[in-house]
Amino acid sequence: MHRFRVAAAAATAAVLLLAGCSASDGSEQAASSETLRLGLFVPPTSFEAKSVNWGNESPYVQAVYDTLLISAPDGSPEPHLATSWEYNDDNTVLTLELRDDVVFTDGEAFTADVAAQNLLRFRDGTSSNAAYGQSIADAVAVDDDTLEITLSAPDPALLGYLAFNLGAQASPASFDASDAQTNPVGSGPYILDVDQTVAGSSYHFTANPDYWVPEMQNYDEITMLVYQDSNAMLAAIQAGEIDAANLANNDSLTQVESAGFTVSTWEQSWYGLFLFDRAGTMNPALADVRVRQAINFAFDAEGMLQAAGGGYGTQTGQIFPERSAAFDPALDDVYAYDPDKARELLDEAGYGDGLTIEMPSAAYFPSSVLALVQQQLADVGITVNYTDTGNNFIADILAPKYPVTLMQLQQDADWALINFSLAPGATFNPAHFEDPTVNELIDVVHFGTQEEADAAVAELNAYIVEQAWFAPWFRVQSSFATNADTQVTVQTDNAVPWLWNIAPAA
C-alpha cells in the first residue's frame, strides 16, 4: 500500500509567522496596531463554512475561521486546532488530538464533536472544493478533545486538505443561521464587520480580542478590497490605496514596482485551456481526441507566455509540476505549434469546414488574451463565441455550462492534483468524464507502493497529454505585491499567501 503514516511531534500549535513566533496561551495582546488594505481580484462566494471556496478566496476564510491544521510555506502540514495526529496501520483511520481552550466568537466551545460536524457538513456542502472530503466515511468524537476520522479508502492528500477549507471550523450555533452565508461565526483571528462591508466590493475585519494565538494577528484591522479589473487594481496601487495585492496577471509589474512595491513571485499554477467536454455532451466535436489535439497544436505556447504571461513563467505542455514524479520534460514539446497539423487533424475528424466552440469570459482575463485565443483558433478553422459571465465565472464553469474555458489553476502534489483535476469526482472535471485507463492508473497511485505509484502517475501524465484533456501553455508566475511598509512569505501550494504571513515590515 502507498504509505503516508504521519504523527505530529508538537504538542501545541505551531504558528508560521514571518518573525517565527510560537503559539501562546492567549494572554498577550495583538501583535500590531496596523491596518492592512489587501487587494484581491475575486469576492467570496460564501462565508458559510460548509460552502467556502479556497484558492483565491482563502484570505476571507483564514480571517474568520481556524482550521484543524495549517501548512508551512512549503506546503507541509503543521499543528493548529489539532495538536497531534496519527493514522492506523492501513491509513484508513486518522485520530487527531485537539486543543481544549478554543472558543468561538459567540462563546460556544470548540470540541471534537463540533469538528466532526464541520467536516461532514463540508463534505456534503456546496463548496467547489467539497471533493476534499470525499474520502471521509465518518467523523466522530472519541471524547471532547479527540477526533476520529474514518476513511472509505486511504487519502494521501487529507492532511493537506485539513489545512484548507475542509478543516475550517464554525460555531455549531451558526450552522442553521439565516445569515450564515454573510455573517460567519468562527474562532479565527478576525471578525467580519458586516456593517462596514460592501458585498462584492470591500470586506472589513477587526481583530478577535480573545483570539488564542495573538501572534497570528499582525493587524488590528484588515480591509479586503476586490478589483475584478486589473487596471483598477493598478490604479489603486499607484494611488497608495492598498498595502498588498494579489495580482491577477503580470501585465503591469513594471508599473507596480515603479509605484514602490516589491513583487514576490512563485510558479504555482498552469495557464491554458480546460477541455471539459471530453464526452462531447455540449459540443460533440470535443469527444474526438483529434479535435482536442488540434486545439493543442493551434497555439504558440511560447507566444502565449509572452502575450498572456508577459514572459513571466515557463512554457509547459503538462499540468503536473516539475517537482512531481509524473513530470517529463519531453511532454512539453508534444504539441509544438503546428497550425497545419491542427487543420489536418480537424479534417480527419470531419471538421475540415470548421466548427464553433462556446467559451466564457470574465473581467480578470485581459481582452487582448481573449482575442488572441479567438485568433489562434480561428486560424485553424475553429470559431470561438464568448459569453461574459460577470461574477459567476467559477460557478458557471463548474456547473458546467461551457465545454471549454480559459483558466489558471494550481499545480498540487500528485494525489491532490488527481482529485482536483482528473478523477471522475474532481472539482475541475465538472462533467465527471471517466476513462478506464485513467481510473486504473489512479487506483495504482492510490493503493500501490511508492515505486508503483510514481510509475503510475508518470504514465497517467503521459496519457492525459496524449488524450489532450487540457491545452496547457505555461506555468504562470504568480505575483504578490507589497508596499514598503509590508512584507510577505509566499505559499507554494496556494494562489495567495496565507493571511498570517502578511505582516508589517520589520
C-alpha positions as CSV (number, residue, x, y, z in Angstrom):
1,M,0.0,0.0,0.0
2,H,1.1,3.6,-0.7
3,R,2.2,4.7,2.7
4,F,1.6,8.1,4.3
5,R,1.7,7.5,8.0
6,V,2.3,10.7,9.9
7,A,2.4,11.7,13.6
8,A,2.9,15.2,14.9
9,A,5.6,15.6,17.5
10,A,4.4,19.0,18.6
11,A,2.0,19.3,21.5
12,T,1.0,22.8,20.8
13,A,0.0,24.7,17.6
14,A,2.9,25.9,15.5
15,V,2.3,29.3,14.0
16,L,4.1,30.1,10.8
17,L,4.8,33.8,11.1
18,L,7.5,35.8,9.4
19,A,9.0,36.5,12.8
20,G,9.0,32.8,13.7
21,C,6.7,33.3,16.7
22,S,5.2,30.3,18.5
23,A,1.7,29.7,19.8
24,S,0.7,31.1,23.2
25,D,-1.9,30.8,25.9
26,G,-3.7,33.9,24.6
27,S,-2.5,36.2,27.4
28,E,-0.6,38.6,25.0
29,Q,-2.2,41.4,23.1
30,A,-2.5,41.5,19.3
31,A,1.0,41.9,17.7
32,S,0.3,45.1,15.9
33,S,-2.0,48.1,15.8
34,E,-1.5,48.4,12.0
35,T,-4.3,48.3,9.4
36,L,-3.9,46.2,6.2
37,R,-5.6,47.1,3.0
38,L,-5.4,43.9,0.9
39,G,-6.2,43.9,-2.8
40,L,-7.8,40.8,-4.2
41,F,-9.5,40.0,-7.6
42,V,-12.3,37.8,-6.5
43,P,-15.0,38.3,-3.9
44,P,-16.0,35.4,-1.5
45,T,-18.6,33.1,-3.0
46,S,-19.9,32.5,0.6
47,F,-18.8,32.9,4.2
48,E,-20.7,29.7,5.3
49,A,-18.0,27.3,6.5
50,K,-19.6,24.3,4.6
51,S,-19.7,26.3,1.4
52,V,-16.5,28.4,1.4
53,N,-14.0,28.1,-1.5
54,W,-10.2,28.1,-1.3
55,G,-7.5,29.3,-3.7
56,N,-8.1,33.0,-4.4
57,E,-10.8,33.1,-1.7
58,S,-8.6,31.7,1.1
59,P,-7.9,35.1,2.8
60,Y,-11.6,35.5,3.6
61,V,-11.7,32.0,5.1
62,Q,-8.5,32.4,7.1
63,A,-9.6,35.7,8.5
64,V,-12.6,34.3,10.3
65,Y,-12.0,30.5,10.7
66,D,-9.4,28.4,12.3
67,T,-8.6,25.1,10.5
68,L,-7.6,21.8,12.1
69,L,-4.1,22.1,10.6
70,I,-2.2,24.8,8.9
71,S,0.6,24.4,6.3
72,A,4.1,25.7,6.2
73,P,5.2,27.9,3.2
74,D,6.4,24.7,1.5
75,G,3.0,23.0,2.0
76,S,3.9,20.6,4.8
77,P,1.1,20.2,7.4
78,E,1.6,21.7,10.9
79,P,-0.4,21.6,14.1
80,H,-3.1,24.2,14.8
81,L,-6.5,23.3,16.3
82,A,-5.2,19.7,16.2
83,T,-2.0,19.4,18.2
84,S,-1.1,15.9,17.0
85,W,-2.4,13.2,14.8
86,E,-1.7,9.6,13.8
87,Y,-3.0,7.1,11.3
88,N,-3.8,3.4,12.0
89,D,-1.8,0.7,10.2
90,D,-3.7,0.7,7.0
91,N,-4.2,4.5,6.8
92,T,-8.0,4.4,7.0
93,V,-8.5,5.9,10.4
94,L,-6.9,9.2,11.4
95,T,-7.0,10.2,15.0
96,L,-6.4,13.8,16.0
97,E,-5.8,15.3,19.5
98,L,-7.4,18.8,19.7
99,R,-6.9,21.9,21.7
100,D,-9.2,22.3,24.7
101,D,-9.0,26.1,25.2
102,V,-10.6,27.4,21.9
103,V,-13.8,29.3,22.0
104,F,-15.9,30.7,19.0
105,T,-16.7,34.4,18.9
106,D,-20.2,33.7,20.1
107,G,-19.0,31.9,23.2
108,E,-19.5,28.3,22.0
109,A,-16.7,25.9,22.9
110,F,-14.7,24.1,20.2
111,T,-14.8,20.4,20.8
112,A,-14.2,17.2,18.8
113,D,-17.9,16.8,18.2
114,V,-18.1,20.3,16.7
115,A,-15.1,19.4,14.5
116,A,-16.7,16.2,13.4
117,Q,-19.9,18.0,12.4
118,N,-18.0,20.7,10.5
119,L,-16.1,18.0,8.5
120,L,-19.2,16.1,7.5
121,R,-21.1,19.3,6.6
122,F,-18.3,20.4,4.3
123,R,-18.1,17.0,2.7
124,D,-21.8,17.3,1.9
125,G,-21.8,21.0,1.2
126,T,-21.7,23.2,-1.8
127,S,-18.1,24.3,-1.9
128,S,-16.3,23.9,-5.2
129,N,-13.7,22.0,-3.0
130,A,-16.3,19.6,-1.5
131,A,-14.3,16.8,-3.1
132,Y,-11.6,17.4,-0.5
133,G,-13.8,15.5,1.9
134,Q,-14.9,12.7,-0.4
135,S,-12.8,10.0,1.3
136,I,-14.3,10.7,4.7
137,A,-16.8,7.9,5.5
138,D,-17.4,9.3,9.0
139,A,-16.1,11.6,11.7
140,V,-16.8,11.1,15.4
141,A,-15.7,12.4,18.8
142,V,-13.9,9.8,20.9
143,D,-14.0,12.3,23.7
144,D,-14.2,16.1,24.0
145,D,-10.6,16.5,22.7
146,T,-10.1,13.5,20.4
147,L,-11.4,13.4,16.8
148,E,-11.5,10.1,14.8
149,I,-11.9,10.3,11.0
150,T,-12.7,7.1,9.2
151,L,-11.9,6.9,5.5
152,S,-13.5,4.9,2.8
153,A,-10.0,4.4,1.4
154,P,-6.6,5.9,2.2
155,D,-6.3,9.5,1.2
156,P,-2.6,10.8,0.8
157,A,-3.8,14.4,0.5
158,L,-6.1,14.5,3.5
159,L,-3.7,16.2,5.9
160,G,-3.2,19.0,3.4
161,Y,-6.9,19.4,2.9
162,L,-7.4,19.8,6.7
163,A,-5.2,22.9,6.5
164,F,-7.5,24.2,3.8
165,N,-11.3,24.8,3.8
166,L,-12.1,21.2,4.6
167,G,-10.7,21.9,8.1
168,A,-12.4,25.2,8.7
169,Q,-14.4,25.3,12.0
170,A,-17.6,27.2,12.5
171,S,-19.6,27.6,15.7
172,P,-22.4,25.0,15.8
173,A,-24.8,27.7,16.8
174,S,-24.3,29.2,13.3
175,F,-24.9,26.1,11.3
176,D,-28.6,26.8,10.5
177,A,-28.5,30.6,10.9
178,S,-30.4,32.5,8.2
179,D,-27.4,34.8,7.7
180,A,-24.7,32.1,7.6
181,Q,-23.5,33.0,4.1
182,T,-22.8,36.6,5.0
183,N,-22.1,36.6,8.8
184,P,-19.6,33.9,9.7
185,V,-19.0,32.8,13.3
186,G,-15.6,31.2,13.8
187,S,-12.8,31.2,16.2
188,G,-10.3,32.8,13.8
189,P,-8.1,35.8,14.2
190,Y,-10.6,38.3,12.9
191,I,-14.3,39.0,12.9
192,L,-16.2,40.3,9.8
193,D,-17.7,43.7,10.4
194,V,-20.9,43.3,8.4
195,D,-21.9,46.9,8.9
196,Q,-18.7,48.1,7.2
197,T,-18.7,45.5,4.5
198,V,-20.0,46.1,1.0
199,A,-20.6,42.8,-0.7
200,G,-18.7,42.2,-3.8
201,S,-16.5,45.3,-3.2
202,S,-14.9,45.6,0.3
203,Y,-14.8,43.4,3.3
204,H,-13.8,44.8,6.7
205,F,-12.4,42.7,9.5
206,T,-11.5,43.6,13.1
207,A,-9.1,41.6,15.3
208,N,-10.8,39.0,17.5
209,P,-10.0,40.3,21.0
210,D,-10.0,36.8,22.5
211,Y,-8.0,35.0,19.9
212,W,-6.0,32.1,21.3
213,V,-2.9,32.8,19.1
214,P,-2.5,36.6,19.1
215,E,0.9,36.3,17.2
216,M,-1.2,35.4,14.2
217,Q,-2.9,38.8,14.4
218,N,-0.5,41.1,12.5
219,Y,-3.1,43.8,12.2
220,D,-5.9,45.3,14.3
221,E,-8.0,45.8,11.1
222,I,-8.0,44.3,7.7
223,T,-9.9,45.6,4.7
224,M,-10.1,43.2,1.7
225,L,-10.8,45.2,-1.5
226,V,-12.0,43.5,-4.6
227,Y,-10.6,44.7,-8.0
228,Q,-12.1,42.5,-10.7
229,D,-10.4,44.7,-13.3
230,S,-6.5,44.6,-13.3
231,N,-6.4,48.2,-14.4
232,A,-8.5,49.2,-11.4
233,M,-6.1,47.4,-9.1
234,L,-3.1,49.0,-10.7
235,A,-4.7,52.4,-10.3
236,A,-5.3,51.6,-6.6
237,I,-1.7,50.6,-6.2
238,Q,-0.4,53.7,-7.8
239,A,-2.7,55.9,-5.7
240,G,-1.4,54.2,-2.5
241,E,-4.9,52.9,-1.7
242,I,-3.7,49.4,-0.9
243,D,-0.8,47.9,1.0
244,A,-0.6,44.5,-0.5
245,A,-2.2,42.9,-3.6
246,N,-2.6,39.5,-5.2
247,L,-2.0,40.4,-8.9
248,A,-4.4,38.9,-11.4
249,N,-1.7,38.9,-14.1
250,N,1.8,40.2,-14.8
251,D,0.9,42.8,-17.3
252,S,1.8,45.7,-15.1
253,L,4.7,44.6,-13.0
254,T,6.9,47.4,-14.2
255,Q,4.3,50.0,-13.1
256,V,3.7,48.2,-9.8
257,E,7.4,48.2,-9.0
258,S,7.7,51.9,-10.1
259,A,5.0,52.7,-7.5
260,G,7.4,51.5,-4.8
261,F,6.0,48.0,-4.4
262,T,8.0,44.8,-4.1
263,V,6.8,41.9,-6.1
264,S,7.2,38.4,-4.6
265,T,7.0,35.5,-7.1
266,W,6.5,31.8,-7.4
267,E,5.2,29.3,-10.0
268,Q,2.2,27.7,-8.5
269,S,-0.3,27.4,-11.4
270,W,-0.5,26.5,-15.0
271,Y,-2.3,28.6,-17.6
272,G,-4.2,27.4,-20.7
273,L,-7.5,25.8,-21.9
274,F,-9.6,23.3,-20.0
275,L,-11.2,20.9,-22.4
276,F,-14.0,19.8,-20.1
277,D,-16.4,18.3,-22.6
278,R,-14.4,15.2,-23.5
279,A,-17.5,13.1,-23.9
280,G,-19.0,15.7,-26.3
281,T,-22.1,16.3,-24.3
282,M,-22.2,20.0,-25.0
283,N,-20.1,20.0,-28.2
284,P,-19.9,16.6,-30.0
285,A,-16.7,17.6,-31.7
286,L,-14.8,17.5,-28.4
287,A,-15.4,13.8,-28.0
288,D,-12.9,13.2,-30.8
289,V,-9.4,13.2,-29.5
290,R,-8.2,14.5,-32.8
291,V,-10.2,17.7,-32.2
292,R,-8.7,18.2,-28.8
293,Q,-5.2,17.5,-30.1
294,A,-5.9,20.1,-32.9
295,I,-6.7,22.7,-30.3
296,N,-3.3,22.0,-28.7
297,F,-1.4,22.3,-32.0
298,A,-3.2,25.6,-32.8
299,F,-1.4,27.5,-30.0
300,D,2.0,29.0,-30.0
301,A,2.7,28.3,-26.3
302,E,5.8,30.4,-26.1
303,G,3.9,33.2,-27.8
304,M,1.1,32.8,-25.3
305,L,3.6,33.0,-22.5
306,Q,4.7,36.4,-23.8
307,A,1.2,37.7,-24.6
308,A,-0.7,36.3,-21.7
309,G,2.0,36.0,-19.1
310,G,4.2,38.9,-20.1
311,G,7.1,36.4,-20.4
312,Y,6.9,35.8,-16.7
313,G,6.7,32.0,-16.4
314,T,7.9,28.8,-18.1
315,Q,6.4,27.1,-21.2
316,T,4.8,23.7,-20.5
317,G,2.6,21.1,-22.1
318,Q,1.6,19.3,-18.9
319,I,-0.4,20.1,-15.8
320,F,1.9,18.2,-13.3
321,P,4.6,20.5,-11.8
322,E,8.3,19.9,-12.1
323,R,8.5,18.6,-8.5
324,S,6.2,15.7,-9.4
325,A,7.3,12.2,-10.1
326,A,4.9,12.5,-13.2
327,F,6.8,15.3,-14.8
328,D,8.6,14.6,-18.1
329,P,10.3,17.4,-20.0
330,A,9.6,15.6,-23.2
331,L,5.9,16.2,-22.8
332,D,6.4,19.9,-23.0
333,D,7.0,19.6,-26.7
334,V,4.4,17.0,-27.7
335,Y,2.2,19.8,-29.2
336,A,4.8,22.1,-30.7
337,Y,3.0,24.9,-32.5
338,D,1.8,23.5,-35.8
339,P,-1.4,25.0,-37.3
340,D,-1.1,22.8,-40.4
341,K,-1.2,19.7,-38.2
342,A,-4.2,21.2,-36.4
343,R,-6.1,21.7,-39.7
344,E,-5.1,18.2,-40.8
345,L,-6.5,16.6,-37.6
346,L,-9.7,18.6,-37.8
347,D,-10.2,17.5,-41.4
348,E,-9.6,13.8,-40.4
349,A,-12.2,14.2,-37.7
350,G,-14.8,15.6,-40.2
351,Y,-14.5,19.2,-39.3
352,G,-12.5,20.5,-42.3
353,D,-15.1,23.1,-42.9
354,G,-14.7,24.4,-39.3
355,L,-16.6,24.2,-36.0
356,T,-17.8,26.6,-33.3
357,I,-17.0,26.4,-29.6
358,E,-18.8,28.4,-26.8
359,M,-16.5,29.8,-24.1
360,P,-16.9,32.0,-21.1
361,S,-15.1,35.3,-20.5
362,A,-14.5,37.3,-17.3
363,A,-13.1,40.7,-16.5
364,Y,-9.9,39.3,-14.9
365,F,-8.9,37.8,-18.3
366,P,-7.4,40.7,-20.4
367,S,-9.3,41.3,-23.5
368,S,-6.1,41.0,-25.5
369,V,-5.7,37.4,-24.3
370,L,-9.3,36.5,-25.1
371,A,-8.9,38.0,-28.5
372,L,-5.6,36.0,-29.1
373,V,-7.3,32.8,-28.1
374,Q,-10.0,33.6,-30.7
375,Q,-7.5,34.4,-33.3
376,Q,-5.2,31.4,-33.0
377,L,-8.2,29.0,-33.0
378,A,-9.8,30.9,-36.0
379,D,-6.5,30.4,-37.9
380,V,-7.2,26.6,-37.9
381,G,-10.9,26.8,-38.5
382,I,-12.4,27.0,-35.0
383,T,-14.7,29.9,-34.2
384,V,-14.9,30.9,-30.5
385,N,-18.1,32.7,-29.2
386,Y,-17.6,34.3,-25.8
387,T,-20.3,34.9,-23.1
388,D,-19.4,37.4,-20.4
389,T,-20.1,35.6,-17.0
390,G,-19.5,38.6,-14.8
391,N,-19.0,37.5,-11.2
392,N,-20.3,34.0,-11.9
393,F,-17.3,32.7,-13.9
394,I,-16.2,29.9,-11.4
395,A,-19.8,28.9,-10.7
396,D,-20.6,28.7,-14.4
397,I,-17.6,26.7,-15.5
398,L,-18.1,24.2,-12.7
399,A,-21.8,23.9,-13.4
400,P,-20.6,23.1,-16.1
401,K,-22.1,25.5,-18.6
402,Y,-19.3,25.6,-21.1
403,P,-17.3,22.8,-22.9
404,V,-14.0,24.8,-22.9
405,T,-12.7,27.6,-20.8
406,L,-9.6,29.7,-20.4
407,M,-8.3,29.1,-16.8
408,Q,-5.3,29.4,-14.5
409,L,-5.2,26.6,-11.9
410,Q,-2.8,25.5,-9.1
411,Q,-0.4,22.6,-9.5
412,D,-0.8,20.5,-6.4
413,A,1.0,17.4,-5.1
414,D,0.2,14.4,-7.1
415,W,-2.8,12.9,-5.2
416,A,-4.3,16.3,-4.6
417,L,-3.9,17.2,-8.3
418,I,-5.5,14.0,-9.4
419,N,-8.5,14.6,-7.1
420,F,-8.8,18.3,-8.1
421,S,-8.4,17.9,-11.9
422,L,-8.6,14.4,-13.1
423,A,-10.6,11.9,-11.1
424,P,-14.3,11.4,-12.0
425,G,-15.4,13.4,-9.0
426,A,-12.7,16.1,-9.3
427,T,-13.7,19.7,-8.9
428,F,-12.2,20.6,-12.2
429,N,-13.6,17.6,-14.0
430,P,-17.1,19.1,-13.7
431,A,-18.6,16.9,-16.5
432,H,-17.4,13.9,-14.5
433,F,-15.7,12.4,-17.5
434,E,-14.3,8.9,-17.0
435,D,-11.7,7.0,-18.9
436,P,-10.9,3.3,-17.9
437,T,-7.2,3.8,-18.4
438,V,-7.2,6.9,-16.2
439,N,-9.2,5.1,-13.5
440,E,-6.8,2.1,-13.4
441,L,-3.8,4.3,-13.1
442,I,-5.4,6.4,-10.3
443,D,-6.0,3.1,-8.4
444,V,-2.3,2.2,-8.7
445,V,-1.3,5.7,-7.4
446,H,-3.8,5.3,-4.6
447,F,-3.0,1.7,-3.4
448,G,0.4,0.8,-4.9
449,T,3.8,1.0,-3.3
450,Q,5.6,4.3,-3.6
451,E,7.6,2.9,-6.5
452,E,4.4,1.7,-8.2
453,A,2.6,5.0,-7.5
454,D,5.5,7.0,-9.0
455,A,5.5,4.9,-12.2
456,A,1.7,5.1,-12.5
457,V,1.5,8.8,-12.1
458,A,4.1,9.3,-14.8
459,E,2.1,7.0,-17.1
460,L,-1.1,8.9,-16.2
461,N,0.5,12.3,-17.1
462,A,1.7,11.0,-20.4
463,Y,-1.7,9.5,-21.2
464,I,-3.7,12.7,-20.4
465,V,-1.3,14.7,-22.6
466,E,-1.8,12.2,-25.4
467,Q,-5.5,12.3,-25.0
468,A,-5.4,16.1,-24.8
469,W,-7.6,16.6,-21.7
470,F,-6.1,20.1,-21.5
471,A,-4.2,22.6,-23.6
472,P,-1.5,24.0,-21.2
473,W,0.7,26.8,-22.4
474,F,2.9,27.8,-19.5
475,R,3.4,27.7,-15.7
476,V,2.5,31.2,-14.8
477,Q,4.5,33.3,-12.5
478,S,2.2,34.2,-9.5
479,S,2.9,37.6,-8.2
480,F,2.1,39.3,-4.9
481,A,2.9,42.9,-4.4
482,T,3.7,44.7,-1.1
483,N,4.5,48.3,-0.3
484,A,7.5,49.4,1.7
485,D,5.5,49.0,5.0
486,T,4.5,45.4,4.3
487,Q,6.3,42.1,4.0
488,V,5.2,38.6,2.9
489,T,6.2,35.0,2.7
490,V,4.5,33.3,-0.3
491,Q,2.8,29.9,-0.2
492,T,4.0,27.2,-2.7
493,D,0.6,25.4,-2.6
494,N,-1.8,28.3,-2.9
495,A,-2.7,31.2,-5.2
496,V,-2.5,33.7,-2.3
497,P,-0.1,33.8,0.6
498,W,-1.5,32.8,4.0
499,L,-3.0,35.7,5.8
500,W,-0.7,35.5,8.8
501,N,2.3,35.5,6.5
502,I,1.5,39.1,5.5
503,A,2.8,41.5,8.1
504,P,4.1,45.0,8.8
505,A,7.7,45.3,7.5
506,A,10.3,44.8,10.2
